[in-house]
Amino acid sequence: MIEEKRNKIKNSLRITKERRKTQDVIILKLKIDNDKLNNNTIKALNTIFLEAKWLYNYVINKEFNNDIFNIDPKIKNVQVYVIDHYETRKLKYLSSQMKEEIINRAMDNIRGLHKLKEKGLKIGKLKFKSFITSIPLNQYTITYKIINNNYIKIQNIKQLLKVNGLDNLECYYEPASALLINKNSNYYINITAYKNKYILEKPVNNQKIISFDLGIKNQLTCSNGSILNYNIPKSRKEIRLQRSLSRKAKYAEGTKKLSRGQSRNYYKNKNKLNKEQNKTMNKRKDTINKITHYLTSNYDIVVTQNDNIRGWKYLFGKRIESTGIGGIIDALKHKASTLILIDRFIPTTKECSKCHNKYDIKLDERIYQCHNCGFIIDRDYNSSLNMIYYGTIKLNELLKIKNKKLNNYFKKYNINLNVPMERRELTPVEIIASGFEGLNISPYVKLSMVNEAGSLYALA
């Protein structure tokens, strides 16, 4: 009976692995609505994360476990250190699968340390955790389940949890594992979902296309001549709390133990700072999401350059931090119908968008003047027009590859769409560019046009 069950699981895993080869993956980051949670549910959620911490610390404690790789995932009681002694605590809310994944985390951490040690690096030992912020929910329909595109059910929690944004998980997405997250007393769930990569959501031809150039002075310069500027710096309260925190002691002098006076004030201040930082981060995320939503809802194809935003931080630290422009590309990867990322080493800034002649241009030169044809244009606007050019070339290459894979997929699974093959071919894309109409994205975003910026008249 046991052998039959194992074979059934192996066969199921093999079929899933084969299906994943024909699927693309997305991760939906969703927030659980705290206002809809009752007191018992809030207590249960807090207890789940507390029990996860107890279990993890028990697993890595050598006083109780000499062999971490042979721990029973159905364990019901653990020893918890309280002040100067151990107490036995019961695990009420953690399911067996949650326990198994937390134990696997500890095992993976040990394997990682072992590999570093093999490379000759000096390593310590695993430290006990003071809190755990995420719990894996690995099996859909068992550890968690989506209900009516509005609620989710988590194992061992009685109340259905209202989740904002579940309607983004469209009918052709297949939910898989998830991650329950506790961040600053707010609860989130990250759902991993899969979609067949050969589903064509929209016709390829006659689509609206836009490209944009990311920058420091102007955050987005679009190929339709629009310039989007926004800046959300730290609030005064956040700066004040950071200064206050830097003057407080985390530990008592000469010890690594918490002192009742200084260290408590440190953690109180740190919690206040975390909440304030979270507010600023949410404003930036909201602005990025609104810009992304407008681009994806009005344009079928979005083209940009895969710039090294992380490298920019070393040169323009605060300006990059206050805009978070790197998040725009990450958001478009999940939301855009078709996103074309051009290689970062293509010289879109140095190349003339009219005659494609190249010459070096300094960072402080905001106007591009071609030495070959005399074309005068805004530097960033010129770059965005070049992205349209290279993006269209790359898109047509990708369409040819996808067409070949699509035909092979139909032949492999004997799919007949009753459509002549010549009608199903993905012909080279015809692009239609359009401007922003009635744009009102966010109160933090300022819209202007290239002409209004004075760039085309600067050399007149």
Secondary structure, DSSP 8 states (H G I E B T S, - for coil): -HHHHHHHHHHHHHHHHHHHTTEEEEEEEEEE-GGG--HHHHHHHHHHHHHHHHHHHHHH-TTT-S-GGG--TT--EEEEEETTEEEEEE--S--HHHHHHHHHHHHHHHHHHHHHHHTT---------S---EEEE-SBTTTEEEETTTEEEETT--S-EEEETGGGS-TTEEEEEEEEEEETTEEEEEEEEEEETT---S-SSSEEEEEEEE-SSSSEEETTSEEEEE-----HHHHHHHHHHHTS-SS-TT-SS--TTHHHHHHHHHHHHHHHHHHHHHHHHHHHHHHHHHHHHH-SEEEEE---HHHHTTTSHHHHHTT-THHHHHHHHHH-SEEEEE-TTS-TTTB-TTT--B----TT--EEE-TTT--EEEHHHHHHHHHHHHHHHHHHHHHHHHHHHHHHHHHHTT---SS-HHHHS-----EE-----S----TTEEEEETTTTTTTTTT-
